[in-house]
Amino acid sequence: MSLPTLRLAAVSLVILTGVLAGAQLGKIAPVLLWYRDEIGLSLQGAGWLTAMLGLFVAVAALPTGLAIGRMGAVRATGCGSILLVVGGLALALLVAPVAIFGARLVEAVGYLIVCISLPAILNDISPTRWKGPVLAIWSGFVPLGYATADLMAAWLVPLGGPPVFLAALTVLYGLLWQASRLALSSLGEAPAIAPIRTKGSSLALPVLLVATSFGLFVILSVAFFTFLPSYALQGALLLPAGLVALTVPAGNLLASILVRGRGAGFMAALGVAGFSVCALAAPLAFGSESGAMTTAAAILLAVGGAVVASALFAAIPFVTPPSGSVAFTLGIVSQAGGIGTLAGPPLAAWMLEGQGWNGFGWFLSAIALTGVACLTPLAIGAMRRPA
């Protein structure tokens, strides 16, 4: 098998491993009622089983990125995968509430490590012309992970119950990581050890602009998808909220095609374009009286947001200073995203309660316009770096 084919196989397996990591984040939602009715957790407690993984990202992503930059992405992924698999299997087998939360805590530490180290591996093994498209596709690992968890739950829960579903999802992640590890070793490049970097070498203004923009995107996206099902139940949309969410990969794919061979300036401009589409679509999605207009605007908002996320991830290798660490930059971006995940729903709920759906749409538009302002310095080429 030729080296380009081996490299493509390794990249594909690492992305699939990431999708299964994202599924660990989303696997509680399909069995939420089982945790309440059979295990005895409150709905709030069951909700914390999901939130715990995101909370770890919000609190500790930045120092984790620094640590991964020091120890190497492949080695870090191995350590994180062990924690993720051990915690996931314990979660599937244990029934005592205290033990369940302990298992999820172990899983959360593993998830935090792999969601930063896996894209760092992709950066390490991708030729320069691949980096943008590969990381653009990677940016969809969480929504694809949620979809994977939902599909597997629909198949396995009726057959063997929630424990079988939870265990199968964890085992599948472990198998994919082992396949990825073998594919990486076949490249013969040993991207396991990264040079030790200092955190200051990565804290450049372009990095901070990309991280801030990603945090704004997450606030926009989480708020939108959190309240879209409630809006759809009022009959405002012609499609179910889940089908609107399934248009997200189209934005990831579109961005991966557009960023090929491009530099950070173009990627920032693409992010500006995506944010602009969101700013225009949000008021129509939540303020139009036409069901067709509302549905089309909601799809544009979903796809535009996906383009933003893909453009920002694609820009990461190109905004990281030559003396910096891509893993640490990923930690900075993930930290901003984690904070956005925590801040988005309460901010949106506050706006929705005070201003209704129309005000909610304008709130999303304002967040998107703030993202446009944040990315504009990069988009006009003031801090452009060649691809």
C-alpha positions as CSV (number, residue, x, y, z in Angstrom):
1,M,0.0,0.0,0.0
2,S,1.4,3.4,-1.0
3,L,2.3,6.0,1.6
4,P,-0.5,8.5,0.6
5,T,-3.0,5.6,0.9
6,L,-1.7,4.7,4.3
7,R,-1.8,8.3,5.4
8,L,-5.4,8.7,4.2
9,A,-6.4,5.5,6.0
10,A,-4.8,6.8,9.2
11,V,-6.5,10.2,8.9
12,S,-9.9,8.5,8.3
13,L,-9.5,6.2,11.3
14,V,-8.5,9.0,13.6
15,I,-11.5,11.1,12.5
16,L,-13.8,8.0,13.1
17,T,-12.2,7.6,16.5
18,G,-13.1,11.2,17.2
19,V,-16.7,10.7,16.2
20,L,-16.9,7.8,18.7
21,A,-15.4,10.0,21.3
22,G,-18.1,12.5,20.6
23,A,-20.6,9.7,21.0
24,Q,-19.5,9.3,24.6
25,L,-20.6,12.9,25.2
26,G,-24.0,12.3,23.6
27,K,-24.7,8.7,24.8
28,I,-26.6,9.7,28.0
29,A,-29.4,11.6,26.2
30,P,-31.0,8.4,24.6
31,V,-31.1,6.6,28.0
32,L,-32.0,9.6,30.2
33,L,-35.4,8.2,31.3
34,W,-33.7,4.8,32.1
35,Y,-31.4,6.5,34.5
36,R,-34.4,8.2,36.1
37,D,-36.9,5.3,36.2
38,E,-34.5,2.3,36.8
39,I,-31.5,3.8,38.5
40,G,-33.3,6.4,40.5
41,L,-31.4,9.5,39.4
42,S,-33.3,12.7,39.1
43,L,-33.5,14.3,35.7
44,Q,-31.2,17.0,36.9
45,G,-28.7,14.3,38.1
46,A,-28.9,12.5,34.8
47,G,-28.3,15.7,33.0
48,W,-25.1,16.2,35.0
49,L,-23.9,12.9,33.6
50,T,-23.8,14.6,30.2
51,A,-22.7,18.0,31.4
52,M,-19.7,16.6,33.3
53,L,-17.7,16.0,30.1
54,G,-18.3,19.5,28.8
55,L,-17.5,20.9,32.3
56,F,-14.1,19.3,32.3
57,V,-13.4,20.9,28.9
58,A,-14.4,24.3,30.1
59,V,-12.3,24.1,33.2
60,A,-9.1,22.3,32.1
61,A,-8.7,22.3,28.3
62,L,-6.0,24.9,28.3
63,P,-3.5,23.2,30.7
64,T,-4.4,19.9,29.1
65,G,-3.4,21.2,25.7
66,L,-0.1,22.4,27.2
67,A,0.6,18.9,28.7
68,I,-0.3,17.2,25.4
69,G,2.2,19.5,23.6
70,R,4.9,18.3,26.0
71,M,4.2,14.6,26.1
72,G,3.1,14.0,22.4
73,A,-0.3,13.6,20.9
74,V,-0.2,9.8,20.3
75,R,1.0,9.0,23.8
76,A,-1.6,11.4,25.3
77,T,-4.3,9.8,23.2
78,G,-3.3,6.4,24.5
79,C,-3.6,7.5,28.1
80,G,-6.9,9.3,27.5
81,S,-8.3,6.3,25.7
82,I,-7.5,4.0,28.6
83,L,-9.4,6.3,30.9
84,L,-12.3,6.7,28.5
85,V,-12.7,3.0,28.0
86,V,-12.3,2.1,31.7
87,G,-14.7,4.8,32.7
88,G,-17.2,3.9,29.9
89,L,-17.2,0.2,30.8
90,A,-17.7,0.9,34.5
91,L,-20.5,3.3,33.6
92,A,-22.2,0.5,31.7
93,L,-21.8,-2.1,34.5
94,L,-22.4,-0.1,37.7
95,V,-25.8,0.8,39.0
96,A,-25.1,2.6,42.3
97,P,-25.5,6.4,41.7
98,V,-22.2,7.2,43.5
99,A,-20.3,4.7,41.4
100,I,-22.0,5.9,38.2
101,F,-20.8,9.5,38.8
102,G,-17.3,8.1,39.7
103,A,-17.2,6.2,36.4
104,R,-18.3,9.3,34.4
105,L,-15.6,11.3,36.2
106,V,-12.9,9.0,34.9
107,E,-14.5,9.0,31.5
108,A,-14.6,12.8,31.5
109,V,-10.8,13.1,32.1
110,G,-10.2,10.7,29.2
111,Y,-12.6,12.6,27.0
112,L,-10.9,15.9,27.7
113,I,-7.5,14.4,26.7
114,V,-8.6,12.7,23.5
115,C,-10.7,15.6,22.1
116,I,-7.6,17.7,22.1
117,S,-5.0,15.1,21.3
118,L,-6.8,13.5,18.3
119,P,-6.9,16.7,16.2
120,A,-3.3,17.3,17.2
121,I,-2.5,13.9,15.7
122,L,-4.4,14.9,12.5
123,N,-2.2,18.0,12.3
124,D,1.0,16.0,12.8
125,I,0.3,13.4,10.1
126,S,-1.4,15.6,7.5
127,P,0.7,17.2,4.7
128,T,0.3,21.0,4.6
129,R,-2.3,20.9,1.8
130,W,-4.4,18.5,3.9
131,K,-4.4,20.3,7.2
132,G,-7.2,22.7,6.5
133,P,-9.6,20.2,4.9
134,V,-8.9,17.5,7.5
135,L,-9.4,19.8,10.5
136,A,-12.5,21.3,8.9
137,I,-14.0,17.8,8.7
138,W,-12.8,17.1,12.3
139,S,-14.8,20.1,13.6
140,G,-18.1,18.1,13.1
141,F,-17.0,15.2,15.5
142,V,-19.5,16.2,18.3
143,P,-22.7,16.5,16.2
144,L,-21.7,13.3,14.3
145,G,-21.0,11.6,17.6
146,Y,-24.5,12.6,18.9
147,A,-26.1,11.2,15.7
148,T,-24.0,8.0,16.1
149,A,-25.2,7.6,19.7
150,D,-28.8,8.1,18.8
151,L,-28.7,5.6,16.0
152,M,-26.9,2.9,18.0
153,A,-29.3,3.5,20.9
154,A,-32.3,3.0,18.6
155,W,-30.8,-0.3,17.5
156,L,-29.2,-1.8,20.7
157,V,-31.5,-0.6,23.5
158,P,-34.5,-2.7,22.3
159,L,-32.1,-5.7,21.9
160,G,-30.1,-5.7,25.1
161,G,-31.1,-2.6,27.2
162,P,-29.1,0.5,28.0
163,P,-26.1,-1.3,29.6
164,V,-25.5,-3.2,26.3
165,F,-25.7,0.1,24.3
166,L,-23.4,1.9,26.7
167,A,-20.8,-0.9,26.7
168,A,-21.0,-1.4,22.9
169,L,-20.3,2.3,22.3
170,T,-17.3,2.2,24.5
171,V,-15.9,-1.0,23.0
172,L,-16.3,0.4,19.5
173,Y,-14.3,3.5,20.5
174,G,-11.5,1.3,21.9
175,L,-11.4,-0.8,18.7
176,L,-11.2,2.2,16.5
177,W,-8.4,3.7,18.6
178,Q,-6.4,0.5,18.3
179,A,-7.0,0.5,14.5
180,S,-5.9,4.1,14.4
181,R,-2.8,3.3,16.4
182,L,-1.8,0.5,14.1
183,A,-2.4,2.8,11.0
184,L,-0.2,5.5,12.6
185,S,2.6,3.1,13.3
186,S,2.4,1.9,9.7
187,L,3.3,5.4,8.5
188,G,6.7,5.0,10.1
189,E,6.9,8.6,11.2
190,A,6.4,8.2,14.9
191,P,4.5,11.5,15.5
192,A,4.3,10.6,19.2
193,I,6.9,13.0,20.6
194,A,6.3,16.7,20.2
195,P,9.0,19.3,21.0
196,I,8.4,21.0,24.4
197,R,6.8,24.4,23.9
198,T,6.2,27.2,26.3
199,K,2.7,28.4,26.6
200,G,3.7,32.0,25.8
201,S,4.9,31.0,22.3
202,S,1.4,30.1,21.3
203,L,-0.4,33.1,22.8
204,A,-0.4,35.2,19.7
205,L,-3.2,37.6,18.8
206,P,-4.4,35.5,15.8
207,V,-4.7,32.5,18.1
208,L,-6.7,34.5,20.7
209,L,-9.0,35.9,17.9
210,V,-9.7,32.4,16.6
211,A,-10.3,31.1,20.1
212,T,-12.7,33.9,21.0
213,S,-14.5,33.5,17.7
214,F,-14.9,29.8,18.4
215,G,-16.4,30.6,21.9
216,L,-18.9,32.9,20.2
217,F,-19.8,30.2,17.6
218,V,-20.4,27.7,20.4
219,I,-22.7,30.1,22.3
220,L,-24.6,30.6,19.0
221,S,-24.7,26.9,18.1
222,V,-25.6,25.5,21.6
223,A,-28.3,28.2,22.1
224,F,-29.8,27.5,18.7
225,F,-29.9,23.7,18.9
226,T,-30.9,23.7,22.6
227,F,-34.1,25.6,22.0
228,L,-34.9,24.6,18.3
229,P,-36.9,21.5,19.4
230,S,-39.2,23.6,21.6
231,Y,-39.6,26.1,18.7
232,A,-40.4,23.2,16.3
233,L,-43.1,21.8,18.7
234,Q,-45.0,25.1,18.2
235,G,-45.4,24.2,14.5
236,A,-43.1,26.9,13.3
237,L,-40.9,24.6,11.2
238,L,-41.9,22.4,8.3
239,L,-39.2,19.9,9.3
240,P,-38.4,18.2,12.7
241,A,-35.5,19.9,14.6
242,G,-33.5,16.7,14.2
243,L,-33.5,16.9,10.4
244,V,-32.4,20.5,10.6
245,A,-29.4,19.4,12.7
246,L,-28.5,16.7,10.1
247,T,-27.6,19.5,7.7
248,V,-24.6,20.4,9.8
249,P,-22.2,18.0,8.0
250,A,-23.0,19.7,4.7
251,G,-21.4,22.9,6.1
252,N,-18.4,20.9,7.3
253,L,-17.9,19.3,3.9
254,L,-18.4,22.6,2.0
255,A,-15.7,24.3,4.2
256,S,-13.3,21.4,3.8
257,I,-13.5,21.8,0.0
258,L,-13.1,25.6,0.2
259,V,-10.1,25.7,2.5
260,R,-7.9,23.3,0.6
261,G,-4.6,25.0,-0.2
262,R,-5.6,28.2,1.5
263,G,-4.1,30.2,4.4
264,A,-5.4,31.7,7.6
265,G,-6.6,34.9,5.9
266,F,-8.9,33.0,3.6
267,M,-10.1,30.7,6.5
268,A,-10.9,33.8,8.6
269,A,-12.8,35.3,5.6
270,L,-14.7,32.1,5.3
271,G,-15.6,32.3,9.0
272,V,-16.8,35.9,8.5
273,A,-19.0,34.7,5.6
274,G,-20.4,31.9,7.8
275,F,-21.1,34.3,10.7
276,S,-22.7,36.8,8.3
277,V,-25.1,34.1,7.0
278,C,-26.0,33.3,10.6
279,A,-26.5,36.9,11.4
280,L,-28.9,37.3,8.5
281,A,-30.7,33.9,9.0
282,A,-31.3,34.0,12.8
283,P,-34.0,36.8,12.8
284,L,-35.8,35.1,10.0
285,A,-35.6,31.7,11.6
286,F,-37.3,33.0,14.7
287,G,-39.3,35.9,13.5
288,S,-40.9,35.0,10.2
289,E,-44.5,34.0,9.9
290,S,-43.9,31.8,6.9
291,G,-43.1,28.2,7.7
292,A,-41.1,27.8,4.5
293,M,-39.0,30.9,5.3
294,T,-38.5,29.9,8.9
295,T,-37.4,26.4,7.9
296,A,-35.0,27.6,5.2
297,A,-33.5,30.2,7.5
298,A,-33.0,27.6,10.3
299,I,-31.1,25.3,7.8
300,L,-29.0,28.3,6.7
301,L,-28.2,29.0,10.3
302,A,-27.2,25.4,10.9
303,V,-25.0,25.2,7.8
304,G,-23.5,28.6,8.3
305,G,-22.5,27.7,11.8
306,A,-20.9,24.5,10.6
307,V,-18.9,26.5,8.0
308,V,-17.7,28.8,10.8
309,A,-16.6,25.9,13.0
310,S,-14.8,24.2,10.2
311,A,-13.0,27.4,9.1
312,L,-11.8,28.1,12.6
313,F,-10.4,24.6,13.1
314,A,-8.8,24.7,9.7
315,A,-7.0,27.9,10.7
316,I,-5.5,26.5,13.8
317,P,-2.2,25.2,12.3
318,F,-1.7,28.4,10.4
319,V,-2.3,30.9,13.2
320,T,-0.1,29.0,15.6
321,P,3.3,30.7,15.7
322,P,6.2,28.6,14.4
323,S,7.6,28.4,17.9
324,G,4.3,27.4,19.3
325,S,2.4,24.2,19.9
326,V,-0.7,23.2,17.9
327,A,-1.8,21.1,20.8
328,F,-1.7,24.1,23.1
329,T,-3.6,26.2,20.6
330,L,-6.3,23.4,20.4
331,G,-6.4,23.6,24.2
332,I,-7.0,27.4,24.1
333,V,-9.7,27.0,21.4
334,S,-11.4,24.1,23.3
335,Q,-11.3,26.1,26.5
336,A,-13.2,28.9,24.8
337,G,-15.6,26.4,23.4
338,G,-16.2,24.8,26.8
339,I,-16.9,28.2,28.3
340,G,-19.3,28.9,25.5
341,T,-21.1,25.6,26.1
342,L,-21.7,26.6,29.7
343,A,-22.7,30.2,29.0
344,G,-24.8,29.7,25.9
345,P,-28.0,28.0,27.3
346,P,-28.5,30.3,30.3
347,L,-27.9,33.5,28.3
348,A,-30.3,32.3,25.6
349,A,-32.9,31.3,28.2
350,W,-32.7,34.7,29.8
351,M,-33.2,36.4,26.4
352,L,-36.0,34.1,25.5
353,E,-37.9,34.7,28.7
354,G,-37.5,38.4,28.4
355,Q,-37.9,39.0,24.7
356,G,-39.6,35.9,23.3
357,W,-38.7,34.1,20.1
358,N,-38.2,37.3,18.0
359,G,-35.8,38.6,20.6
360,F,-34.0,35.3,20.7
361,G,-33.4,35.4,17.0
362,W,-31.9,38.9,17.3
363,F,-29.8,37.7,20.2
364,L,-28.3,35.0,17.9
365,S,-27.7,37.6,15.2
366,A,-25.8,39.8,17.7
367,I,-23.6,37.0,18.7
368,A,-22.8,36.2,15.0
369,L,-22.0,39.9,14.3
370,T,-19.6,39.9,17.2
371,G,-17.9,36.9,15.6
372,V,-17.7,38.9,12.3
373,A,-16.0,41.8,14.2
374,C,-13.6,39.4,15.9
375,L,-12.4,37.7,12.7
376,T,-12.2,40.7,10.5
377,P,-8.6,41.6,11.4
378,L,-7.5,38.1,10.2
379,A,-9.8,38.2,7.2
380,I,-8.4,41.5,5.8
381,G,-4.9,40.0,5.9
382,A,-3.4,42.1,8.6
383,M,-2.0,39.0,10.3
384,R,-2.1,36.6,7.4
385,R,0.3,33.6,7.4
386,P,1.0,31.6,4.3
387,A,-0.5,28.1,4.1
